[in-house]
Amino acid sequence: MKKLLLLTFFLFLATPAAFSQFWKAVEKEIKAATPLTSEEVTRGLKEALTNGASKGSQLVSQVDGYFKNPEIKIPFPPDVKRVEDQLRQVGLGNQVDEFVLALNRGAEDAAKQAAPIFVTAIKQMTVEDAFAILKGEPDAATQYLKKTTSSQLKEKFSPIVQNSLNKVNATKYYGDIVGNYNRVPFVQKVNPDLNAYATDMAIHGLFVMIAKEEKNIRQNPAARSTDLLKKVFSQK
């Protein structure tokens, strides 16, 4: 502190302009060092989560948002992989491909309804939650959102996914595929829950994209679109 005062004194003696420039820099540092209020932290984290959830939902709800994204593309249900293999062996590979495309189209369609569900949950974030997220792991906000919304999201998302699957004929394709497979002699019959699988995978894909947006906001200052976000994440 003494050194700062001494430097200030000599700069003032040198030229008023030099002193003025120096003092502006000091004010900037003081302003930047101002502790965040609880309200600012909470509001900033809610803003970041809302941005991440909305952008993540928007990305996956576009055509090919799931289908052409290798990180979240929904494959043929792995617990009945033998169905896919058997059908391809008997020349029904095109039918399998049509089903996988329809499955991802259903998820893309359903994802359009995801953002409002996330936003409702984000509004319930407490001050304690906000500080824990701010000081937490790089995906702390995503994990918070996953913990607080997964069951509700699944409950609300499931009928949306089912309607979407019906709309793009994924349910019909799957029924045809399973029916064809079950007619193959000596195979073990299968009838897994397609809706549960598609819902879980669609939600997983959403969280993958939200986590990427959170990481971007934490690590990339240019991604902090408002002064509040810049302040919150620069003092974490």
C-alpha positions as CSV (number, residue, x, y, z in Angstrom):
1,M,0.0,0.0,0.0
2,K,2.8,2.4,0.9
3,K,4.5,1.7,-2.5
4,L,1.2,2.4,-4.3
5,L,0.8,5.8,-2.5
6,L,4.5,6.7,-3.2
7,L,4.1,5.8,-6.9
8,T,0.9,7.9,-7.0
9,F,2.7,10.9,-5.5
10,F,5.5,10.8,-8.0
11,L,3.1,10.4,-10.9
12,F,1.1,13.4,-9.7
13,L,4.3,15.5,-9.6
14,A,5.3,14.3,-13.0
15,T,2.3,15.2,-15.1
16,P,-1.5,15.4,-14.4
17,A,-2.1,13.3,-17.5
18,A,0.1,10.5,-16.2
19,F,-1.6,10.7,-12.8
20,S,-5.0,10.6,-14.4
21,Q,-4.1,7.5,-16.5
22,F,-2.7,5.8,-13.5
23,W,-5.7,6.5,-11.3
24,K,-8.1,5.1,-14.0
25,A,-6.1,1.9,-14.0
26,V,-6.3,1.8,-10.2
27,E,-10.0,2.3,-10.2
28,K,-10.4,-0.4,-12.8
29,E,-8.5,-2.8,-10.5
30,I,-10.5,-1.8,-7.5
31,K,-13.8,-2.3,-9.3
32,A,-12.6,-5.7,-10.6
33,A,-11.7,-6.7,-7.1
34,T,-15.1,-5.8,-5.6
35,P,-16.5,-8.9,-4.0
36,L,-19.5,-10.4,-5.6
37,T,-22.8,-10.3,-3.7
38,S,-24.8,-13.4,-3.1
39,E,-27.5,-12.0,-5.4
40,E,-25.0,-11.4,-8.2
41,V,-23.5,-14.9,-8.0
42,T,-27.0,-16.5,-8.0
43,R,-28.3,-14.4,-10.8
44,G,-25.1,-14.9,-12.8
45,L,-25.1,-18.7,-12.4
46,K,-28.8,-18.8,-13.3
47,E,-28.1,-16.8,-16.4
48,A,-25.2,-19.1,-17.4
49,L,-27.3,-22.2,-16.9
50,T,-30.2,-20.7,-18.8
51,N,-27.9,-19.8,-21.7
52,G,-26.2,-23.2,-21.7
53,A,-29.5,-25.1,-21.5
54,S,-31.2,-23.1,-24.1
55,K,-28.2,-23.2,-26.5
56,G,-27.7,-26.9,-25.9
57,S,-31.4,-27.6,-26.5
58,Q,-31.4,-25.5,-29.7
59,L,-28.3,-27.3,-31.1
60,V,-29.7,-30.8,-30.7
61,S,-33.3,-29.9,-31.8
62,Q,-32.1,-29.0,-35.3
63,V,-32.2,-31.5,-38.1
64,D,-29.3,-33.8,-37.7
65,G,-28.6,-32.4,-34.2
66,Y,-28.4,-35.9,-32.9
67,F,-28.0,-38.0,-36.0
68,K,-24.8,-36.3,-37.3
69,N,-23.3,-35.6,-33.9
70,P,-21.1,-38.7,-33.1
71,E,-21.1,-37.6,-29.4
72,I,-24.8,-38.0,-29.0
73,K,-26.1,-40.0,-31.9
74,I,-28.6,-42.6,-30.7
75,P,-27.6,-46.0,-32.0
76,F,-29.7,-49.2,-32.3
77,P,-30.5,-50.3,-28.7
78,P,-27.3,-52.0,-27.6
79,D,-29.1,-54.6,-25.4
80,V,-30.7,-56.0,-28.5
81,K,-27.6,-55.5,-30.8
82,R,-28.0,-59.1,-31.9
83,V,-31.3,-58.0,-33.6
84,E,-29.4,-55.5,-35.7
85,D,-26.7,-57.9,-36.6
86,Q,-29.1,-60.7,-37.5
87,L,-31.2,-58.4,-39.7
88,R,-28.2,-57.1,-41.6
89,Q,-27.1,-60.6,-42.2
90,V,-30.4,-61.5,-43.8
91,G,-30.4,-58.4,-46.1
92,L,-32.5,-56.0,-44.0
93,G,-29.8,-53.4,-43.3
94,N,-31.8,-50.6,-45.0
95,Q,-34.7,-51.2,-42.6
96,V,-32.3,-50.9,-39.6
97,D,-30.8,-47.7,-41.0
98,E,-34.2,-46.2,-41.5
99,F,-35.1,-47.0,-37.9
100,V,-31.9,-45.4,-36.5
101,L,-32.5,-42.3,-38.5
102,A,-36.1,-42.1,-37.3
103,L,-35.0,-42.7,-33.7
104,N,-32.7,-39.7,-33.9
105,R,-35.3,-37.6,-35.7
106,G,-37.6,-38.3,-32.8
107,A,-35.1,-37.1,-30.3
108,E,-34.4,-34.0,-32.3
109,D,-38.1,-33.2,-32.4
110,A,-38.6,-33.8,-28.7
111,A,-35.6,-31.6,-27.8
112,K,-37.5,-28.6,-28.9
113,Q,-39.6,-28.8,-25.8
114,A,-36.6,-29.3,-23.4
115,A,-35.5,-25.7,-22.7
116,P,-38.6,-24.5,-20.8
117,I,-38.3,-27.6,-18.5
118,F,-34.7,-26.7,-17.7
119,V,-35.5,-23.0,-17.2
120,T,-38.2,-23.8,-14.6
121,A,-35.7,-25.8,-12.6
122,I,-33.0,-23.2,-12.9
123,K,-35.2,-20.6,-11.3
124,Q,-35.3,-22.7,-8.1
125,M,-31.6,-22.5,-7.6
126,T,-30.6,-21.3,-4.1
127,V,-27.7,-19.0,-3.1
128,E,-25.9,-22.1,-1.6
129,D,-26.3,-24.0,-4.8
130,A,-24.9,-21.0,-6.8
131,F,-21.7,-20.7,-4.7
132,A,-21.1,-24.5,-4.8
133,I,-21.4,-24.4,-8.6
134,L,-19.1,-21.4,-8.9
135,K,-16.4,-23.0,-6.9
136,G,-17.1,-26.5,-8.2
137,E,-15.8,-28.7,-11.0
138,P,-15.9,-27.6,-14.6
139,D,-19.3,-29.4,-15.1
140,A,-20.7,-28.5,-11.7
141,A,-23.6,-26.6,-13.1
142,T,-24.5,-29.4,-15.5
143,Q,-24.3,-31.9,-12.6
144,Y,-26.6,-29.7,-10.6
145,L,-29.1,-29.5,-13.4
146,K,-28.9,-33.2,-14.0
147,K,-29.5,-33.9,-10.3
148,T,-32.4,-31.6,-9.9
149,T,-34.2,-32.1,-13.2
150,S,-33.6,-35.7,-14.4
151,S,-36.7,-37.3,-12.9
152,Q,-39.0,-34.5,-13.8
153,L,-37.4,-34.2,-17.2
154,K,-37.9,-37.9,-17.9
155,E,-41.5,-37.7,-16.7
156,K,-42.3,-34.8,-19.0
157,F,-40.0,-35.8,-21.8
158,S,-41.3,-39.4,-22.2
159,P,-44.7,-38.6,-23.8
160,I,-43.0,-36.0,-26.0
161,V,-40.5,-38.6,-27.2
162,Q,-43.3,-41.1,-27.7
163,N,-45.3,-38.7,-29.9
164,S,-42.1,-37.8,-31.8
165,L,-41.3,-41.4,-32.4
166,N,-44.8,-42.0,-33.7
167,K,-44.7,-39.0,-35.8
168,V,-41.5,-40.0,-37.6
169,N,-42.6,-43.7,-37.8
170,A,-39.7,-44.9,-35.5
171,T,-42.2,-47.0,-33.5
172,K,-43.5,-48.6,-36.7
173,Y,-40.0,-49.3,-37.9
174,Y,-39.0,-50.8,-34.6
175,G,-42.1,-53.0,-34.5
176,D,-41.4,-54.2,-38.0
177,I,-37.8,-54.9,-37.1
178,V,-38.6,-56.8,-33.9
179,G,-41.3,-58.6,-35.7
180,N,-39.0,-59.7,-38.5
181,Y,-36.4,-60.7,-36.0
182,N,-38.7,-62.7,-33.8
183,R,-39.8,-64.7,-36.9
184,V,-36.2,-66.0,-37.4
185,P,-36.1,-69.6,-36.3
186,F,-34.4,-70.4,-33.0
187,V,-33.7,-66.8,-31.9
188,Q,-34.5,-65.5,-28.4
189,K,-37.5,-63.3,-28.7
190,V,-37.1,-59.6,-27.8
191,N,-39.4,-56.7,-27.0
192,P,-37.5,-54.0,-25.1
193,D,-39.0,-50.7,-24.2
194,L,-38.2,-48.4,-27.1
195,N,-39.6,-45.3,-25.5
196,A,-37.6,-45.6,-22.3
197,Y,-34.4,-46.1,-24.3
198,A,-35.0,-43.2,-26.6
199,T,-36.0,-40.9,-23.7
200,D,-32.9,-41.8,-21.7
201,M,-30.6,-41.3,-24.7
202,A,-32.3,-38.0,-25.7
203,I,-31.8,-36.6,-22.2
204,H,-28.2,-37.8,-22.1
205,G,-27.5,-36.0,-25.3
206,L,-29.0,-32.8,-24.0
207,F,-26.7,-32.9,-20.9
208,V,-23.7,-33.6,-23.1
209,M,-24.3,-30.5,-25.0
210,I,-25.1,-28.4,-21.9
211,A,-21.8,-29.5,-20.3
212,K,-20.0,-28.3,-23.4
213,E,-21.6,-24.9,-23.2
214,E,-20.8,-24.7,-19.5
215,K,-17.2,-25.5,-20.2
216,N,-17.1,-22.9,-22.9
217,I,-18.5,-20.2,-20.6
218,R,-16.0,-21.1,-17.8
219,Q,-12.9,-21.2,-20.0
220,N,-13.6,-18.7,-22.8
221,P,-14.2,-15.1,-21.8
222,A,-15.7,-14.3,-25.2
223,A,-18.5,-16.7,-24.4
224,R,-19.6,-14.6,-21.5
225,S,-22.2,-12.5,-23.2
226,T,-23.1,-10.1,-20.4
227,D,-21.2,-8.0,-17.9
228,L,-22.6,-10.0,-15.1
229,L,-21.3,-13.3,-16.5
230,K,-17.9,-11.7,-17.1
231,K,-17.8,-10.5,-13.5
232,V,-19.0,-13.8,-11.9
233,F,-16.6,-16.1,-13.9
234,S,-13.6,-13.8,-13.7
235,Q,-13.6,-13.9,-9.8
236,K,-14.3,-17.6,-9.3
